[in-house]
Amino acid sequence: MSERQWLNAIAQGGDARREALSALYADYAPRYRAYFLRRGASTADADECCQDAFVRLVRALDQGTTVDEPRAWLWQVARSQWLDFCRRPAQRHTDLAQWREPVDEAAEHTDQQDLDDCVRQQFARFAAAHPEGAQALVWASVEQFTAPEIGRLLDRSPGATRQWLSELRKRVRDYLSICRPWAEPAS
């Protein structure tokens, strides 16, 4: 099913709603969690924001919200949820530059693992410095959003969005340049 079909089924209610919501959750929850984590949420807060985003989207559909661009709308819901979360008093934010995945010390280390670790850490640094830009690059690279779709999410024109994405790619390349030794084949 497509995002549009899922949203239509959720809006209709009944058993179709449960099935569509389960499928949409399975597809989008990991993306939403990653989005919230990149924004600085703790794991628990990212899970809470993710659940709240799904509650928000069901309520919006129940109120008859018209969705013209399903993928863009789904991400607008997540973005709105994050902004509301940030407005809550006394929020704690973690430093993404300190974030690392658990490592099995007994595992043999390879150059590819070093490259992956380097890229992950450098992108986390980039995301800490440019959170909205990092999310836009994820939308463009991972989610395969077009510049006009990203522009609608961020209230930018398609041309301005294309230019901004180009500038962001150059900036992220600067951050990732430190990883080149692992990317080049050994001679």
Rosetta constraint file for C-alpha pairs under 8 A:
AtomPair CA 1 CA 5 HARMONIC 5.91 0.50
AtomPair CA 1 CA 6 HARMONIC 6.50 0.50
AtomPair CA 2 CA 6 HARMONIC 6.25 0.50
AtomPair CA 3 CA 7 HARMONIC 6.12 0.50
AtomPair CA 3 CA 24 HARMONIC 7.36 0.50
AtomPair CA 3 CA 70 HARMONIC 5.89 0.50
AtomPair CA 3 CA 71 HARMONIC 6.63 0.50
AtomPair CA 4 CA 8 HARMONIC 6.12 0.50
AtomPair CA 4 CA 70 HARMONIC 5.56 0.50
AtomPair CA 5 CA 9 HARMONIC 6.13 0.50
AtomPair CA 6 CA 10 HARMONIC 6.13 0.50
AtomPair CA 6 CA 20 HARMONIC 4.91 0.50
AtomPair CA 6 CA 21 HARMONIC 6.96 0.50
AtomPair CA 6 CA 23 HARMONIC 7.70 0.50
AtomPair CA 6 CA 24 HARMONIC 6.57 0.50
AtomPair CA 7 CA 11 HARMONIC 6.11 0.50
AtomPair CA 7 CA 20 HARMONIC 7.43 0.50
AtomPair CA 7 CA 61 HARMONIC 7.67 0.50
AtomPair CA 7 CA 70 HARMONIC 7.65 0.50
AtomPair CA 8 CA 12 HARMONIC 6.30 0.50
AtomPair CA 9 CA 13 HARMONIC 6.55 0.50
AtomPair CA 9 CA 16 HARMONIC 5.62 0.50
AtomPair CA 9 CA 17 HARMONIC 5.25 0.50
AtomPair CA 9 CA 20 HARMONIC 6.06 0.50
AtomPair CA 10 CA 16 HARMONIC 6.88 0.50
AtomPair CA 10 CA 17 HARMONIC 4.10 0.50
AtomPair CA 10 CA 18 HARMONIC 7.31 0.50
AtomPair CA 10 CA 20 HARMONIC 6.07 0.50
AtomPair CA 10 CA 21 HARMONIC 6.31 0.50
AtomPair CA 10 CA 58 HARMONIC 7.03 0.50
AtomPair CA 10 CA 61 HARMONIC 7.31 0.50
AtomPair CA 11 CA 17 HARMONIC 7.09 0.50
AtomPair CA 11 CA 58 HARMONIC 7.46 0.50
AtomPair CA 11 CA 61 HARMONIC 5.22 0.50
AtomPair CA 11 CA 62 HARMONIC 5.92 0.50
AtomPair CA 11 CA 64 HARMONIC 7.69 0.50
AtomPair CA 12 CA 16 HARMONIC 7.53 0.50
AtomPair CA 12 CA 17 HARMONIC 6.65 0.50
AtomPair CA 13 CA 17 HARMONIC 4.63 0.50
AtomPair CA 13 CA 18 HARMONIC 7.69 0.50
AtomPair CA 14 CA 18 HARMONIC 6.90 0.50
AtomPair CA 15 CA 19 HARMONIC 6.43 0.50
AtomPair CA 16 CA 20 HARMONIC 5.98 0.50
AtomPair CA 17 CA 21 HARMONIC 5.83 0.50
AtomPair CA 18 CA 22 HARMONIC 6.05 0.50
AtomPair CA 19 CA 23 HARMONIC 6.24 0.50
AtomPair CA 20 CA 24 HARMONIC 6.00 0.50
AtomPair CA 21 CA 25 HARMONIC 5.85 0.50
AtomPair CA 22 CA 26 HARMONIC 6.09 0.50
AtomPair CA 23 CA 27 HARMONIC 6.26 0.50
AtomPair CA 24 CA 28 HARMONIC 5.88 0.50
AtomPair CA 24 CA 29 HARMONIC 7.87 0.50
AtomPair CA 25 CA 29 HARMONIC 5.13 0.50
AtomPair CA 25 CA 54 HARMONIC 7.66 0.50
AtomPair CA 26 CA 30 HARMONIC 7.45 0.50
AtomPair CA 27 CA 31 HARMONIC 7.65 0.50
AtomPair CA 28 CA 32 HARMONIC 6.03 0.50
AtomPair CA 29 CA 33 HARMONIC 6.03 0.50
AtomPair CA 29 CA 50 HARMONIC 6.30 0.50
AtomPair CA 30 CA 34 HARMONIC 6.15 0.50
AtomPair CA 31 CA 35 HARMONIC 6.14 0.50
AtomPair CA 32 CA 36 HARMONIC 6.23 0.50
AtomPair CA 32 CA 46 HARMONIC 7.94 0.50
AtomPair CA 32 CA 50 HARMONIC 5.87 0.50
AtomPair CA 32 CA 78 HARMONIC 6.71 0.50
AtomPair CA 33 CA 37 HARMONIC 6.08 0.50
AtomPair CA 33 CA 43 HARMONIC 8.00 0.50
AtomPair CA 33 CA 46 HARMONIC 5.25 0.50
AtomPair CA 33 CA 47 HARMONIC 6.23 0.50
AtomPair CA 33 CA 49 HARMONIC 7.79 0.50
AtomPair CA 33 CA 50 HARMONIC 5.98 0.50
AtomPair CA 34 CA 38 HARMONIC 6.05 0.50
AtomPair CA 34 CA 46 HARMONIC 7.81 0.50
AtomPair CA 35 CA 39 HARMONIC 6.33 0.50
AtomPair CA 35 CA 135 HARMONIC 6.96 0.50
AtomPair CA 36 CA 40 HARMONIC 6.57 0.50
AtomPair CA 36 CA 41 HARMONIC 5.56 0.50
AtomPair CA 36 CA 46 HARMONIC 5.18 0.50
AtomPair CA 36 CA 49 HARMONIC 7.34 0.50
AtomPair CA 36 CA 50 HARMONIC 7.88 0.50
AtomPair CA 36 CA 82 HARMONIC 7.01 0.50
AtomPair CA 37 CA 41 HARMONIC 4.78 0.50
AtomPair CA 37 CA 42 HARMONIC 6.41 0.50
AtomPair CA 37 CA 43 HARMONIC 6.81 0.50
AtomPair CA 37 CA 46 HARMONIC 5.96 0.50
AtomPair CA 38 CA 96 HARMONIC 7.06 0.50
AtomPair CA 38 CA 124 HARMONIC 7.26 0.50
AtomPair CA 38 CA 127 HARMONIC 6.46 0.50
AtomPair CA 38 CA 128 HARMONIC 7.73 0.50
AtomPair CA 38 CA 131 HARMONIC 7.11 0.50
AtomPair CA 38 CA 135 HARMONIC 7.79 0.50
AtomPair CA 39 CA 127 HARMONIC 7.52 0.50
AtomPair CA 39 CA 128 HARMONIC 7.60 0.50
AtomPair CA 39 CA 131 HARMONIC 6.04 0.50
AtomPair CA 40 CA 93 HARMONIC 5.24 0.50
AtomPair CA 40 CA 94 HARMONIC 5.33 0.50
AtomPair CA 40 CA 95 HARMONIC 6.62 0.50
AtomPair CA 40 CA 96 HARMONIC 6.29 0.50
AtomPair CA 40 CA 128 HARMONIC 7.82 0.50
AtomPair CA 41 CA 45 HARMONIC 5.53 0.50
AtomPair CA 41 CA 46 HARMONIC 5.46 0.50
AtomPair CA 41 CA 92 HARMONIC 7.76 0.50
AtomPair CA 41 CA 93 HARMONIC 5.80 0.50
AtomPair CA 41 CA 94 HARMONIC 6.50 0.50
AtomPair CA 42 CA 46 HARMONIC 5.95 0.50
AtomPair CA 42 CA 93 HARMONIC 7.02 0.50
AtomPair CA 42 CA 94 HARMONIC 6.45 0.50
AtomPair CA 43 CA 47 HARMONIC 6.22 0.50
AtomPair CA 44 CA 48 HARMONIC 6.23 0.50
AtomPair CA 45 CA 49 HARMONIC 6.03 0.50
AtomPair CA 46 CA 50 HARMONIC 6.02 0.50
AtomPair CA 47 CA 51 HARMONIC 6.28 0.50
AtomPair CA 48 CA 52 HARMONIC 6.10 0.50
AtomPair CA 49 CA 53 HARMONIC 5.96 0.50
AtomPair CA 49 CA 81 HARMONIC 6.50 0.50
AtomPair CA 49 CA 82 HARMONIC 6.82 0.50
AtomPair CA 49 CA 85 HARMONIC 7.26 0.50
AtomPair CA 50 CA 54 HARMONIC 6.53 0.50
AtomPair CA 50 CA 78 HARMONIC 7.50 0.50
AtomPair CA 51 CA 55 HARMONIC 6.37 0.50
AtomPair CA 52 CA 56 HARMONIC 6.03 0.50
AtomPair CA 52 CA 81 HARMONIC 7.11 0.50
AtomPair CA 53 CA 57 HARMONIC 6.21 0.50
AtomPair CA 53 CA 77 HARMONIC 6.21 0.50
AtomPair CA 53 CA 78 HARMONIC 5.59 0.50
AtomPair CA 53 CA 81 HARMONIC 5.70 0.50
AtomPair CA 54 CA 58 HARMONIC 6.24 0.50
AtomPair CA 55 CA 59 HARMONIC 6.20 0.50
AtomPair CA 56 CA 60 HARMONIC 6.13 0.50
AtomPair CA 56 CA 77 HARMONIC 7.19 0.50
AtomPair CA 56 CA 81 HARMONIC 7.93 0.50
AtomPair CA 57 CA 61 HARMONIC 6.18 0.50
AtomPair CA 57 CA 74 HARMONIC 7.66 0.50
AtomPair CA 57 CA 77 HARMONIC 6.53 0.50
AtomPair CA 58 CA 62 HARMONIC 6.09 0.50
AtomPair CA 59 CA 63 HARMONIC 6.25 0.50
AtomPair CA 60 CA 64 HARMONIC 6.62 0.50
AtomPair CA 60 CA 65 HARMONIC 5.57 0.50
AtomPair CA 61 CA 65 HARMONIC 5.14 0.50
AtomPair CA 61 CA 66 HARMONIC 7.69 0.50
AtomPair CA 67 CA 73 HARMONIC 6.70 0.50
AtomPair CA 68 CA 73 HARMONIC 7.91 0.50
AtomPair CA 69 CA 73 HARMONIC 5.94 0.50
AtomPair CA 70 CA 74 HARMONIC 6.07 0.50
AtomPair CA 71 CA 75 HARMONIC 6.41 0.50
AtomPair CA 72 CA 76 HARMONIC 6.15 0.50
AtomPair CA 72 CA 149 HARMONIC 6.27 0.50
AtomPair CA 72 CA 150 HARMONIC 7.48 0.50
AtomPair CA 72 CA 152 HARMONIC 7.36 0.50
AtomPair CA 72 CA 153 HARMONIC 6.15 0.50
AtomPair CA 73 CA 77 HARMONIC 6.24 0.50
AtomPair CA 73 CA 153 HARMONIC 7.87 0.50
AtomPair CA 74 CA 78 HARMONIC 6.58 0.50
AtomPair CA 75 CA 79 HARMONIC 6.07 0.50
AtomPair CA 75 CA 153 HARMONIC 7.41 0.50
AtomPair CA 76 CA 80 HARMONIC 5.98 0.50
AtomPair CA 76 CA 153 HARMONIC 6.21 0.50
AtomPair CA 77 CA 81 HARMONIC 6.13 0.50
AtomPair CA 78 CA 82 HARMONIC 6.22 0.50
AtomPair CA 79 CA 83 HARMONIC 6.25 0.50
AtomPair CA 80 CA 84 HARMONIC 6.17 0.50
AtomPair CA 81 CA 85 HARMONIC 6.09 0.50
AtomPair CA 82 CA 86 HARMONIC 6.17 0.50
AtomPair CA 83 CA 87 HARMONIC 6.35 0.50
AtomPair CA 84 CA 88 HARMONIC 6.77 0.50
AtomPair CA 86 CA 91 HARMONIC 6.69 0.50
AtomPair CA 95 CA 99 HARMONIC 7.02 0.50
AtomPair CA 95 CA 128 HARMONIC 7.33 0.50
AtomPair CA 96 CA 124 HARMONIC 5.45 0.50
AtomPair CA 96 CA 125 HARMONIC 6.63 0.50
AtomPair CA 96 CA 127 HARMONIC 7.54 0.50
AtomPair CA 96 CA 128 HARMONIC 6.01 0.50
AtomPair CA 97 CA 121 HARMONIC 6.50 0.50
AtomPair CA 97 CA 122 HARMONIC 7.88 0.50
AtomPair CA 97 CA 124 HARMONIC 5.49 0.50
AtomPair CA 97 CA 125 HARMONIC 5.03 0.50
AtomPair CA 97 CA 128 HARMONIC 6.94 0.50
AtomPair CA 99 CA 121 HARMONIC 7.50 0.50
AtomPair CA 99 CA 124 HARMONIC 7.57 0.50
AtomPair CA 100 CA 121 HARMONIC 7.41 0.50
AtomPair CA 109 CA 113 HARMONIC 6.39 0.50
AtomPair CA 109 CA 114 HARMONIC 7.39 0.50
AtomPair CA 110 CA 114 HARMONIC 6.38 0.50
AtomPair CA 111 CA 115 HARMONIC 6.10 0.50
AtomPair CA 111 CA 182 HARMONIC 5.93 0.50
AtomPair CA 112 CA 116 HARMONIC 6.07 0.50
AtomPair CA 112 CA 182 HARMONIC 7.12 0.50
AtomPair CA 112 CA 183 HARMONIC 7.98 0.50
AtomPair CA 113 CA 117 HARMONIC 6.04 0.50
AtomPair CA 114 CA 118 HARMONIC 6.03 0.50
AtomPair CA 114 CA 182 HARMONIC 6.79 0.50
AtomPair CA 115 CA 119 HARMONIC 6.08 0.50
AtomPair CA 115 CA 179 HARMONIC 6.29 0.50
AtomPair CA 115 CA 182 HARMONIC 5.23 0.50
AtomPair CA 115 CA 183 HARMONIC 6.51 0.50
AtomPair CA 116 CA 120 HARMONIC 6.05 0.50
AtomPair CA 117 CA 121 HARMONIC 6.08 0.50
AtomPair CA 118 CA 122 HARMONIC 6.01 0.50
AtomPair CA 118 CA 176 HARMONIC 7.86 0.50
AtomPair CA 118 CA 178 HARMONIC 7.90 0.50
AtomPair CA 118 CA 179 HARMONIC 5.77 0.50
AtomPair CA 119 CA 123 HARMONIC 5.93 0.50
AtomPair CA 119 CA 176 HARMONIC 6.27 0.50
AtomPair CA 119 CA 179 HARMONIC 6.55 0.50
AtomPair CA 120 CA 124 HARMONIC 6.14 0.50
AtomPair CA 121 CA 125 HARMONIC 6.31 0.50
AtomPair CA 122 CA 126 HARMONIC 6.19 0.50
AtomPair CA 122 CA 175 HARMONIC 5.82 0.50
AtomPair CA 122 CA 176 HARMONIC 5.95 0.50
AtomPair CA 123 CA 127 HARMONIC 5.96 0.50
AtomPair CA 123 CA 134 HARMONIC 7.86 0.50
AtomPair CA 123 CA 172 HARMONIC 7.27 0.50
AtomPair CA 123 CA 175 HARMONIC 7.23 0.50
AtomPair CA 123 CA 176 HARMONIC 7.37 0.50
AtomPair CA 124 CA 128 HARMONIC 6.10 0.50
AtomPair CA 125 CA 129 HARMONIC 6.35 0.50
AtomPair CA 125 CA 175 HARMONIC 7.84 0.50
AtomPair CA 126 CA 130 HARMONIC 5.82 0.50
AtomPair CA 126 CA 131 HARMONIC 7.55 0.50
AtomPair CA 126 CA 134 HARMONIC 6.90 0.50
AtomPair CA 126 CA 172 HARMONIC 6.56 0.50
AtomPair CA 126 CA 175 HARMONIC 6.67 0.50
AtomPair CA 127 CA 131 HARMONIC 4.53 0.50
AtomPair CA 127 CA 132 HARMONIC 7.74 0.50
AtomPair CA 127 CA 133 HARMONIC 7.32 0.50
AtomPair CA 127 CA 134 HARMONIC 5.06 0.50
AtomPair CA 127 CA 135 HARMONIC 7.80 0.50
AtomPair CA 130 CA 134 HARMONIC 6.04 0.50
AtomPair CA 131 CA 135 HARMONIC 6.29 0.50
AtomPair CA 132 CA 136 HARMONIC 6.23 0.50
AtomPair CA 133 CA 137 HARMONIC 6.25 0.50
AtomPair CA 133 CA 165 HARMONIC 7.81 0.50
AtomPair CA 133 CA 168 HARMONIC 6.44 0.50
AtomPair CA 134 CA 138 HARMONIC 6.29 0.50
AtomPair CA 135 CA 139 HARMONIC 6.16 0.50
AtomPair CA 136 CA 140 HARMONIC 6.17 0.50
AtomPair CA 136 CA 150 HARMONIC 6.80 0.50
AtomPair CA 136 CA 165 HARMONIC 7.43 0.50
AtomPair CA 137 CA 141 HARMONIC 5.86 0.50
AtomPair CA 137 CA 142 HARMONIC 7.94 0.50
AtomPair CA 137 CA 165 HARMONIC 6.99 0.50
AtomPair CA 137 CA 168 HARMONIC 7.48 0.50
AtomPair CA 137 CA 169 HARMONIC 7.63 0.50
AtomPair CA 138 CA 142 HARMONIC 5.19 0.50
AtomPair CA 138 CA 143 HARMONIC 6.58 0.50
AtomPair CA 139 CA 143 HARMONIC 4.70 0.50
AtomPair CA 139 CA 144 HARMONIC 6.13 0.50
AtomPair CA 139 CA 145 HARMONIC 5.50 0.50
AtomPair CA 139 CA 150 HARMONIC 7.29 0.50
AtomPair CA 140 CA 144 HARMONIC 4.84 0.50
AtomPair CA 140 CA 145 HARMONIC 4.81 0.50
AtomPair CA 140 CA 146 HARMONIC 6.42 0.50
AtomPair CA 140 CA 147 HARMONIC 7.48 0.50
AtomPair CA 140 CA 150 HARMONIC 7.66 0.50
AtomPair CA 141 CA 145 HARMONIC 7.56 0.50
AtomPair CA 145 CA 149 HARMONIC 5.97 0.50
AtomPair CA 145 CA 150 HARMONIC 6.42 0.50
AtomPair CA 146 CA 150 HARMONIC 6.32 0.50
AtomPair CA 147 CA 151 HARMONIC 5.91 0.50
AtomPair CA 147 CA 158 HARMONIC 5.63 0.50
AtomPair CA 147 CA 159 HARMONIC 7.90 0.50
AtomPair CA 147 CA 161 HARMONIC 5.78 0.50
AtomPair CA 147 CA 162 HARMONIC 5.65 0.50
AtomPair CA 148 CA 152 HARMONIC 6.20 0.50
AtomPair CA 148 CA 157 HARMONIC 7.10 0.50
AtomPair CA 148 CA 158 HARMONIC 4.54 0.50
AtomPair CA 148 CA 161 HARMONIC 7.26 0.50
AtomPair CA 149 CA 153 HARMONIC 6.50 0.50
AtomPair CA 150 CA 154 HARMONIC 6.30 0.50
AtomPair CA 150 CA 161 HARMONIC 7.13 0.50
AtomPair CA 151 CA 155 HARMONIC 5.57 0.50
AtomPair CA 151 CA 156 HARMONIC 4.46 0.50
AtomPair CA 151 CA 157 HARMONIC 5.61 0.50
AtomPair CA 151 CA 158 HARMONIC 5.55 0.50
AtomPair CA 151 CA 160 HARMONIC 7.89 0.50
AtomPair CA 151 CA 161 HARMONIC 5.49 0.50
AtomPair CA 152 CA 156 HARMONIC 6.27 0.50
AtomPair CA 152 CA 157 HARMONIC 7.48 0.50
AtomPair CA 156 CA 160 HARMONIC 6.26 0.50
AtomPair CA 156 CA 161 HARMONIC 6.03 0.50
AtomPair CA 157 CA 161 HARMONIC 6.05 0.50
AtomPair CA 158 CA 162 HARMONIC 6.15 0.50
AtomPair CA 159 CA 163 HARMONIC 6.29 0.50
AtomPair CA 160 CA 164 HARMONIC 6.03 0.50
AtomPair CA 161 CA 165 HARMONIC 6.01 0.50
AtomPair CA 162 CA 166 HARMONIC 6.22 0.50
AtomPair CA 163 CA 167 HARMONIC 6.33 0.50
AtomPair CA 164 CA 168 HARMONIC 6.10 0.50
AtomPair CA 165 CA 169 HARMONIC 6.12 0.50
AtomPair CA 166 CA 170 HARMONIC 6.47 0.50
AtomPair CA 167 CA 171 HARMONIC 6.30 0.50
AtomPair CA 168 CA 172 HARMONIC 6.07 0.50
AtomPair CA 169 CA 173 HARMONIC 6.10 0.50
AtomPair CA 170 CA 174 HARMONIC 6.50 0.50
AtomPair CA 171 CA 175 HARMONIC 6.63 0.50
AtomPair CA 172 CA 176 HARMONIC 6.14 0.50
AtomPair CA 173 CA 177 HARMONIC 5.92 0.50
AtomPair CA 174 CA 178 HARMONIC 7.91 0.50
AtomPair CA 176 CA 180 HARMONIC 7.39 0.50
AtomPair CA 179 CA 183 HARMONIC 6.66 0.50
AtomPair CA 180 CA 184 HARMONIC 6.18 0.50
